[in-house]
């Protein structure tokens, strides 16, 4: 018999944010959590969607994404597009806002967690990564 061994999948995280500083900050949080996680950052919804076929373990998405190709990009539109193509994709939505209406709006998504930008955001990200990704520290 010929036994085959499969290479374990390298855990991966995508980060979509129009703020380059915050992209780097999120990437640093993930790197400090585990340098074995492949982290890709995107400033553009289209760029991320063109790469999503690689099926990252986690997508971290900023709530306020700004304007792309003269169109206002909303977190809702990105999440809907992801959910249509990859209904099991896990998403972490990050926002500086924490009002009840906003939280209620996103409760209907089954694979989504919501984090408020706060002094504890790095601990919140690490806590969610611990639940979703198995890594060797």
N, C-alpha and C positions, 0 to 999 in steps of 0.2 A: 504494500500500500504506500501511496505517496501522500504524505501529510503536508498540507499547506499551512503556512502561518500567515496570518494577516497582520499588517502593520496597524497598530492602534491609531485611531483618528486623532489628529492634533486638534485640541479644542480651539475654537475660534470665536471671536467677537467682532462685530461690525459696529462702528459708531458713526451716526449721521448727525451733523450739527453744522450750522453756517458760521459758527464762531470758532476760528482756528485755535485761539487760546484754549477754549474749553475742550476742543477735540484733543489737544495735547495733554491737558489735565486729566481727562478720562483715560487716555492711553497710559499715562503714568500710573494711575491708580491700578489699572489692570496689570501692568508690568510688575508693580510692587507686590501685587497679590500672587502672581505667578508668571515668571518670564517664559514659561512654556506655552502660554496661550498666544496664538496667532491673532494679532489685532490689526484690523484695517480701518482706516478713517476715511470718511467721505464728507465733502462739503455740498454734494449734489445728490438729489434724490435719483436722478437718472443714472448717475455713475454707480450708486449703490445697487439699484435695481438691475443694472447690467451684470453685476457680480453676484447677485443673491443665489444664483444656481449652485454656488459652492456650499450652500446651506450652513450658515454659521450657527453655532450653538445659541448665541444671544445677539440680538440687535439692540443697541442703546440708541434711542431716538430723542432728540430735543423737541419739545412741544412747539417752540417758535422757530420756524425754519427760514423765514425771510422770503426773498423773491429769487426765482430761477427762470431764466428765459422769459422774462417779463410777466411771469405768473406767480401769484402768491402761493407758496407751498405750505400746506397745513399738515400737522401730524396725522389728522384724521384721514387725509387722502393717502398718505404714505402707508398707514396701517391698513387701510382698506385694500390697497394694491398688494401689499404683502399677504394679507389674509386670503385674497382671491387666488393667488398663485401657490402659496405655502401656508395652508390653514393651521399647521402645527408649529409654525415658527414662533419662538418665544421672543417677546419684545419687552424692553424696559423703557418706559416713557419718563423723561425727566423734564420738570418744569419749575420755573421760579414762582409759579402761582400754585395755590393750594385751596381753591374754593370748592365748596361742596358740589356745585353744578359741574365743574370740570371733572371731578372724581367720579361722579355719577355717569357722565357721558362715556367714560372709558371702562366702566364696570362690565359692559356687555361683551367685551373681548375676553375670551377664556384664557389666552396665553399671554397676558399682559400684566405687568406690574408697574406701579406708578411711584416715582420718587420725586420728592420736592428738593430743589437745590437749597441746601442748607449747610451749616458747618459740619453736619454728619453725613454728607453725601458719599464720601469715600467708604465709610463703614456700611452704609446702606447698599452700595454697589457690591462690596465684598460679600455681604450677607446673601444677596441674591445669586452671586456667582457660586458661592458655596453650595447652594441648592441645585444649581443647574449644570455645573461643570465639575468633572472629576479630574483633578490635577495632582501631581506630586510636587510638594513645596520643597 
